[in-house]
Amino acid sequence: MAEKTDYELTEAEAAVLTAATQDAAAAAGALGGSIGGAIGAGGAGRAGGGKGGAAGGRFGARFTKAQTAETSVEVPHDPETARERARESITASGAVVEDPNAAGDGSVSGLVGSGALNMAPAMVRVGIDTASSGSSRVHVRATGKEALIKQRIGAKAADRIAAALAAV
């Protein structure tokens, strides 16, 4: 199970996660606004409600705080195979992104859905080290932006990716 950590996002990581969180909140706000607007005022209400909901979602996303969780797992694969499986696991529930830090350490980064109904984005970083006799030690760190209702976005994402990598 992923443990909460005090990891501080770099500026580049924070920018990627903030943009993804604002986009997700705007999409949810636009959907809610368009449904509510359509009920009250038909087509015009749908259009206006959608724009207002998107603006409200972006505004509200500014008040979220990043929470990070990490977990490690040993997998029976060499590091290159583990990296490829990490890319596949991230792609299955989101998208692989270029390492925001340009660290060049072979880690795999991505944005995946997490939290309630997998609607909240989480920034995931999978680092891989060589372990004993052809196996690899995989470190999964995930950060999500939490609001008033805590969804354990980072912990759920880290656990899901680690479980997918540990499955043989």
N, C-alpha and C positions, 0 to 999 in steps of 0.2 A: 504494500500500500504506500502510495506517495506521501512523503512528509513535507509539510510546509517549511519553506526556507526563507531567509532574509535576503535573497538574491536581489540586487539592484539592477534593473534593466539598463543597458547602454542607451545612449540617445538614439542610435539607429534602430535598435529593437523596439524602443518605446514608440518611435514614429510609425513603424509598421503595425504594431499592435493597436495603437490609438486610431489609425486610419481604418483598420479592419473593424474595430469596435464601433466607431462612428458610422461606418457604412451599414453594419448590421442593425444598429439602433435606428438609423434613418429608414431602413427597409421595413422594419417592424412598425415604426411609427406611421409610415406612409400607408401600410396595409390597414392598420387600425383606424387611421383617419379617413381613409377612403370608404371603409365599411360604414363607419359612423356617419360620415357625410352623405353617403348614398341613402341611408335609412331616413335621414332627416330632410334632405333636399335634392334627391335624385342625382342626375349626372353632374350637375354643377357642384353639388355638395361633395360628390366623390372626388372631383378634381381638386377643389379647394382643401378638403379634408386631408387628402393625400399629401399635398405640399406642406400644409401646416404640421401634419404628423411627422413628416420627415425632418422638418426644421426642429421640432420638439425633441425628436430622438437624438439628433446630433447634439443639441444643447445638453440634454440629460447625460449623454455619454461622457461629457467633460468632468462629471462629478464622480466617476468611478475610480477605484484604486487598484493598482496591480497587485496580485497575489501569486506567488510562485510556489510550486511543489516539485520535488525531485524524487526519483527512485532509480534503483540500479538492478540489473538482472544479468545473469551469465547465460549466454546462448551457445549452442554447440556448432557454431559456424566461424569461419575465418572472418577477419574484419571486413574484407571487401564484400563478402556475401551478406554480412550483417548490415552493412551500409545500404546495399540494394534492397534488402528486406525493410529497412527503415523508410526508404523512399516509397516503397509500395504501401506500407502501413499508413504513412502520412497521406499519400495520394488517395487511399481508399476512403478517408474521411475529411479530406480537405485538399490542400495544394502545397507542393514543395516550393519554397522560395529560396532565392539566393541568400547566403549567409549575410545578414545585415551588417555584421562586424567585419566581414571579409577576413576572417581569421586564418583561413587556409589550413585548418587542422583536420580536415576530412569529416567534420561534423555535418549532419543533415538538419536543415531548418525547414519549418513549414507552419502553415496556419490551418488548424483543424477546428471543426465544430465541437463544442463541449457544453456542459451545463444542462439546463432544462431543454429537452428535445433537441440537443446539440445545436442550439441556435446562437450561442455566444462563442465568439472566436477565441482561440487560445494559440499563443505563439509557442511552438515546440522546438526544442533543440535536442538532437540525439548525438551523443559523443560515443565513440567506440574505441576501446583499448584492447590490445592483445592480452589474452589470459593464457592459462596452461593448455598445452597440447591441442592446438588448433581451435580452441574456443575463444570467445570474445566476451569482454565485460562491457555492457551497454549502459550508459548513463542517460536517463531521459529527464529533461527539465521542461516544464510547461508553465506558462504564465497566462493568466486571464485577468480581465478587469472586472472586479466585483462591485456591485452596487449595494443597496440596503439589504436585499435578500441574498444571502450568500448561497452560491450554487456550487462551490468547490470546482470552479472551471478548470484551473490548472491541475489540481489533483486528479480529477476524472480523466482529463486528456492524457496526463502522464501514465496513469494506470492502464488506460486502454491501449496506448502505443506499446508500453512494456509488455502487456499480455499478448499482443499480436506478435511481437518479436520473440517472445519466449515459446510460443506455440511452434512445435516442430513440424 
